[in-house]
Amino acid sequence: MKTTPSLYRIGFALVAMALVAVIGATASPARALSNGAGQGFRVIDRQGWRMTVPGDWESYAFFGPDSPFTVAYLYAPSSPADSASEASVEDPDAEPYLKVLVSRLPSDVTADLELAWAAKCDRCLPDTQREVRAVDLHGRWGVREDILRADGSRVWILVVQNDCHTYRVYFEAPAAHAAQAADTVERVLSSASVARTGKMIGRCWR
């Protein structure tokens, strides 16, 4: 005569299955990375903004130059094109290969205003090239501006909105690394997205 397993046995089996799943995820480096970022990359997911960046990028102090609106303030310590010998020499005064500042602002801030603020450079000579275009950020339309400064440095600015906030993303690369940084910027921006939001009784739920 067959007997039905007791509730204790069923509970034990479920716990065992959960432990196996956790151990398996921990043992696999690719699965352990956040949300499929891929080997050597990590996901920045803060305040409704999400993007994938190289794993060796480092963070400045939490409060950025636009605090309290700072979402992320990061820099790449060295170029992917640097040789192993160059990368091994630590220079605390060396200029970062690339810097990025992500800010979350009120929704009534316009893209034109943010582009003008981010592109402003009082001590710079007239820009060599400027290009402004609309971009589709995984279903959210934004405005992007690419700037080539007279000294050869480059700036990339993206402004995108959801129902509750305006996000401004500012990349800056010195002239020595501008060409290599362009590929990194394109990859990071292609991974970026803005969370869906909604309002209830005039208040955002995210």
C-alpha positions in Angstrom: 0.0 0.0 0.0 1.5 3.4 -1.0 1.7 6.2 1.5 1.5 9.9 0.9 4.7 11.8 1.9 4.3 13.8 5.1 4.4 17.6 5.2 7.8 17.4 6.9 9.3 15.5 3.9 7.8 17.9 1.4 9.1 20.9 3.4 12.6 19.3 3.6 12.7 18.7 -0.1 11.8 22.3 -0.9 14.5 23.6 1.4 17.0 21.3 -0.2 16.1 22.5 -3.7 16.5 26.1 -2.6 19.9 25.5 -1.2 21.1 23.8 -4.4 19.9 26.7 -6.4 21.8 29.2 -4.2 25.0 27.1 -4.2 24.8 26.8 -7.9 24.4 30.5 -8.4 27.3 31.2 -6.1 29.6 28.7 -7.8 29.2 30.3 -11.2 30.9 33.7 -11.7 28.8 34.6 -14.7 25.5 33.9 -12.8 26.7 35.6 -9.7 27.2 38.9 -11.5 24.2 41.2 -11.1 21.4 40.7 -13.6 23.4 39.2 -16.4 26.0 42.0 -16.6 28.6 39.6 -18.1 32.1 38.7 -17.0 34.1 41.8 -16.2 31.1 44.1 -16.0 28.8 45.3 -13.2 25.3 46.9 -13.2 24.6 50.3 -11.7 21.0 50.4 -10.6 20.1 53.4 -8.6 17.1 55.7 -8.2 15.4 54.5 -11.4 18.6 54.7 -13.6 20.3 51.5 -14.8 23.4 50.9 -16.8 26.2 48.3 -17.3 29.8 49.5 -16.8 33.2 47.9 -16.8 33.9 46.2 -13.5 37.1 48.1 -12.8 35.3 51.5 -12.8 35.6 53.2 -9.4 33.3 55.7 -7.6 34.2 59.2 -6.4 32.8 60.3 -3.1 29.0 59.7 -3.0 28.2 63.4 -3.2 29.0 64.6 -6.8 29.4 68.2 -8.0 25.6 68.4 -8.5 24.6 67.0 -5.1 22.0 66.2 -3.9 20.9 65.2 -7.4 23.8 62.7 -7.9 22.9 59.2 -8.8 26.4 57.9 -9.7 29.7 59.6 -10.1 32.3 57.2 -11.6 35.6 57.1 -13.4 37.6 54.7 -15.4 41.2 54.6 -13.9 42.9 53.5 -17.1 42.2 53.0 -20.8 41.5 49.4 -22.1 44.2 50.1 -24.7 46.9 50.7 -22.0 49.6 48.1 -21.9 50.1 45.9 -18.9 53.3 47.8 -18.0 51.6 51.2 -18.2 48.6 50.0 -16.1 50.9 48.7 -13.4 52.4 52.1 -12.8 50.1 53.9 -10.3 50.1 57.7 -10.7 47.7 59.3 -8.2 47.8 62.5 -10.2 47.0 60.9 -13.6 43.8 62.1 -15.3 41.1 59.4 -15.5 40.5 57.8 -18.8 36.8 58.6 -18.6 34.5 60.2 -16.1 30.7 59.9 -15.9 28.2 61.8 -13.8 24.5 60.6 -13.6 22.0 63.0 -12.1 18.3 62.8 -11.3 16.5 66.1 -11.4 12.8 67.2 -11.2 10.6 66.4 -14.1 10.0 70.1 -15.0 13.7 70.5 -15.9 13.9 70.7 -19.7 16.4 68.9 -22.0 17.4 72.2 -23.6 18.3 73.7 -20.2 20.3 70.6 -19.1 22.2 70.3 -22.4 23.2 74.0 -22.2 24.3 73.6 -18.6 26.3 70.4 -19.2 28.0 71.7 -22.4 29.1 75.0 -20.8 32.8 75.5 -20.6 33.9 79.1 -19.7 37.6 78.5 -20.2 37.3 76.5 -23.4 37.9 77.7 -27.0 35.0 77.4 -29.4 34.0 73.7 -29.9 35.3 72.0 -33.0 32.2 69.9 -33.5 28.8 69.5 -31.8 26.0 67.1 -32.8 22.6 66.9 -31.2 20.1 64.1 -32.0 17.1 62.3 -30.5 17.8 58.8 -29.2 15.6 55.8 -28.2 16.6 54.6 -24.8 14.8 51.2 -24.7 11.4 52.9 -25.3 12.1 56.3 -23.7 13.0 59.1 -26.1 15.9 61.3 -25.0 18.2 63.9 -26.4 21.9 63.3 -26.9 24.7 65.8 -27.6 28.3 64.8 -28.6 30.9 67.5 -28.3 34.5 67.7 -29.6 36.4 70.4 -27.8 39.1 72.5 -29.4 41.8 70.8 -27.3 40.7 67.3 -28.6 38.8 66.3 -25.5 35.3 64.9 -25.9 32.0 65.2 -24.0 28.8 63.1 -24.3 25.6 64.3 -22.8 22.3 62.4 -22.6 19.0 63.8 -21.2 16.0 61.5 -20.8 12.8 61.8 -18.8 10.1 59.5 -17.3 6.9 60.7 -15.6 8.6 61.8 -12.5 12.2 62.8 -13.2 14.7 64.1 -15.7 18.0 62.2 -15.9 21.2 63.8 -17.1 24.2 61.7 -18.0 27.5 63.4 -18.6 30.7 61.6 -19.9 34.0 63.4 -20.3 37.3 62.1 -21.8 40.6 63.9 -22.1 42.1 64.3 -25.5 44.7 61.5 -25.0 41.9 58.9 -24.5 39.0 60.5 -26.5 39.1 58.0 -29.4 39.2 54.9 -27.2 36.6 56.3 -24.8 34.1 56.7 -27.6 33.6 52.9 -27.8 33.1 52.6 -24.1 30.6 55.4 -24.0 28.6 53.7 -26.8 28.5 50.4 -25.0 27.5 51.9 -21.6 24.7 54.1 -23.2 23.4 51.1 -25.2 22.8 49.3 -21.9 21.2 52.2 -20.1 17.5 52.4 -19.3 15.1 54.4 -17.1 12.6 52.8 -14.8 8.9 53.0 -15.5 7.1 55.3 -13.0 3.6 56.4 -12.2 1.9 59.0 -10.2 -0.9 58.6 -7.6 -2.6 61.6 -6.1 0.2 63.8 -7.5 3.0 61.7 -6.0 5.5 59.4 -7.8 5.5 55.8 -6.7 9.1 55.4 -7.7 
